[in-house]
């Protein structure tokens, strides 16, 4: 762990990998919710770092953080969201070939792994989810699409994500969901926030209304966000 001062009231914590960053983010949230961590306005996780903004006593926290015991994440850490998916993506056959399976096997392979939102970026509500073993990591497309429809379930590198709105994109498309990933009338507006566990549920593409079920969301932890 390396703690780097940023400006007058922020700290960037550099970790050894994604799992350590997710574990530290969970521990910061837990301590904030239980009143053990105060004077931090915002906590922002990324691929291998965690940024703390608005820190009242940055020097003291910078000295304290390396001494923390940060337990590894357990399977039941964080709220759970289920996302029904039609595995009908334009790149399904490409992903199947990269995985060495038949296209009809992709839903079972993808959905049997529980995912976790490591961080958000690119667009409002776009969550970068880890969970696929290394043998299922896939490259981005050589040529990005000029428009990817909202609700597209996609893979790139170690991540799965769902496009919250129509936008350009170079990820491999494996399916679609009708769930709204970003809704300004919802609190929080993003369906997927860092630390959320995600379970993908394959839907029958031939069944009317497939993918329209509501997500199941337990109450989210309080504390700094």
C-alpha positions in Angstrom: 0.0 0.0 0.0 1.3 3.4 -1.0 -0.4 6.6 0.2 0.1 9.6 -1.9 -1.0 13.1 -0.9 -3.0 14.9 -3.6 -3.4 18.6 -3.0 -4.3 19.9 0.4 -7.1 17.5 1.5 -7.0 14.3 -0.6 -5.1 11.0 -0.5 -4.6 8.5 -3.3 -4.0 5.0 -2.0 -2.2 2.8 -4.5 -2.7 -1.0 -4.0 -1.2 -4.1 -5.5 -4.3 -5.2 -7.4 -8.0 -5.0 -7.9 -8.9 -7.3 -5.0 -6.9 -5.2 -2.6 -8.5 -2.0 -3.8 -12.0 -3.5 -3.5 -11.2 -4.8 0.0 -9.9 -1.4 1.1 -12.9 0.4 -0.3 -15.2 -2.0 1.6 -13.2 -1.5 4.8 -13.4 2.3 4.4 -17.1 2.1 3.9 -17.6 -0.1 6.9 -15.5 2.1 9.2 -17.4 5.2 7.9 -20.8 3.5 8.6 -19.8 2.5 12.1 -18.3 5.9 13.0 -14.7 4.7 13.1 -13.7 6.9 10.1 -14.7 10.5 10.1 -13.6 13.6 8.3 -13.6 12.1 4.8 -16.1 13.6 2.3 -15.8 11.2 -0.5 -14.3 7.8 -1.3 -13.7 6.9 -5.0 -12.4 3.4 -6.0 -10.6 2.7 -9.3 -8.9 -0.3 -10.8 -6.0 -0.5 -8.3 -6.4 2.7 -6.3 -8.8 4.4 -3.9 -9.0 8.2 -3.7 -10.1 9.9 -0.5 -11.3 13.5 -1.0 -12.1 16.2 1.5 -9.9 14.6 4.3 -9.9 16.8 7.4 -6.6 15.5 8.7 -4.8 14.0 5.7 -1.4 13.7 7.3 -2.8 11.7 10.2 -4.8 9.4 8.0 -1.9 8.9 5.6 0.2 7.6 8.5 -2.6 5.4 9.9 -3.8 3.7 6.7 -0.7 1.4 6.2 -1.2 0.1 9.7 -4.8 -1.0 9.1 -5.8 -4.6 9.0 -7.9 -4.9 5.8 -9.7 -8.2 5.7 -10.2 -9.8 2.3 -13.7 -9.5 0.8 -16.1 -12.4 1.5 -18.7 -13.6 -0.9 -21.6 -11.9 0.9 -20.0 -8.5 1.3 -22.1 -5.8 -0.3 -25.7 -5.6 -1.6 -26.9 -7.9 -4.4 -28.5 -6.9 -7.7 -29.8 -9.5 -10.1 -29.8 -8.6 -13.8 -31.9 -10.7 -16.2 -30.1 -11.0 -19.6 -31.0 -12.1 -23.0 -27.7 -13.6 -24.3 -28.3 -12.3 -27.9 -25.3 -10.0 -28.3 -23.7 -9.3 -31.7 -20.3 -10.6 -30.5 -21.6 -13.8 -28.9 -20.0 -16.1 -31.4 -16.7 -14.3 -31.2 -16.6 -14.6 -27.4 -17.6 -18.3 -27.6 -14.7 -18.9 -30.0 -12.3 -17.1 -27.6 -13.6 -19.1 -24.7 -13.5 -22.4 -26.7 -17.2 -23.1 -26.1 -20.3 -23.2 -28.3 -22.3 -20.0 -28.4 -25.2 -21.6 -26.5 -22.8 -22.3 -23.7 -21.8 -18.6 -23.1 -24.8 -17.8 -20.9 -24.1 -20.6 -18.5 -20.4 -19.8 -18.3 -20.9 -16.0 -17.8 -23.9 -16.3 -15.4 -22.4 -19.0 -13.1 -19.8 -16.4 -11.8 -20.9 -13.8 -9.4 -19.6 -10.3 -10.2 -18.8 -7.3 -8.2 -18.7 -3.6 -9.2 -15.1 -2.6 -8.7 -15.5 1.0 -9.8 -17.6 3.3 -12.1 -16.5 5.5 -15.0 -16.7 6.2 -18.7 -20.4 7.2 -18.4 -22.9 7.8 -15.6 -23.9 4.4 -14.3 -21.2 2.4 -16.1 -19.9 -0.1 -13.6 -16.8 -2.1 -14.2 -17.5 -5.6 -12.8 -14.9 -8.2 -11.9 -15.6 -11.9 -11.4 -14.7 -13.7 -14.5 -11.6 -15.9 -14.1 -8.6 -15.0 -16.3 -9.3 -17.7 -18.9 -12.5 -15.8 -19.8 -10.9 -12.4 -20.2 -11.4 -11.1 -23.8 -9.8 -8.3 -25.8 -11.7 -5.2 -26.9 -12.9 -5.1 -30.5 -10.3 -4.0 -33.1 -12.8 -1.4 -34.4 -15.2 0.2 -31.8 -18.8 0.7 -32.7 -20.1 4.2 -33.3 -23.2 3.4 -31.3 -23.9 0.7 -28.7 -27.5 0.4 -27.5 -28.4 1.1 -23.9 -28.7 -2.2 -21.9 -26.0 -4.0 -23.8 -24.1 -6.5 -21.7 -20.5 -6.4 -22.7 -17.0 -7.8 -21.9 -13.5 -6.2 -22.2 -10.4 -7.4 -20.5 -11.2 -8.7 -17.0 -14.5 -6.7 -16.9 -18.2 -7.1 -17.6 -20.4 -4.0 -17.8 -23.8 -2.9 -19.0 -24.1 0.2 -21.1 -26.4 2.6 -19.2 -27.1 4.7 -22.3 -26.5 4.5 -26.0 -22.8 5.5 -26.8 -19.8 4.6 -28.8 -18.0 1.5 -27.5 -15.4 -1.1 -28.2 -16.5 -3.9 -25.8 -17.6 -7.3 -27.0 -21.4 -7.5 -26.8 -22.9 -10.7 -25.4 -26.4 -9.8 -24.4 -29.0 -7.3 -23.5 -31.1 -6.3 -20.4 -34.2 -4.1 -20.1 -33.2 -2.8 -16.7 -32.4 0.9 -16.4 -28.8 1.3 -15.2 -29.1 5.0 -14.8 -32.3 6.8 -13.7 -32.1 10.4 -12.3 -35.5 9.8 -10.6 -34.0 7.0 -8.5 -31.8 7.3 -5.4 -29.1 6.5 -6.1 -29.5 7.2 -9.8 -27.0 4.4 -10.7 -28.3 0.8 -10.3 -24.7 -0.4 -9.9 -22.4 1.3 -7.5 -18.9 0.2 -6.3 -19.1 -2.8 -4.0 -22.4 -4.1 -5.3 -22.5 -7.8 -6.1 -24.1 -8.7 -9.4 -25.8 -11.9 -10.5 -26.6 -12.3 -14.2 -29.8 -14.4 -14.8 -30.2 -15.8 -18.3 -33.6 -15.2 -19.9 -35.3 -17.1 -22.6 -35.1 -14.8 -25.7 -38.3 -16.3 -27.0 -40.3 -15.5 -23.9 -42.3 -12.2 -24.2 -41.1 -9.6 -21.6 -37.9 -11.4 -20.9 -35.4 -9.1 -19.1 -38.1 -6.8 -17.7 -38.1 -8.1 -14.1 -37.1 -5.6 -11.5 -33.7 -5.9 -9.8 -33.6 -7.1 -6.2 -31.6 -4.5 -4.2 -31.1 -4.9 -0.4 -30.6 -1.6 1.5 -27.1 -0.1 0.8 -24.7 0.6 3.5 -24.6 4.1 4.9 -21.4 6.1 5.2 -19.1 7.9 2.9 -19.6 7.3 -0.8 
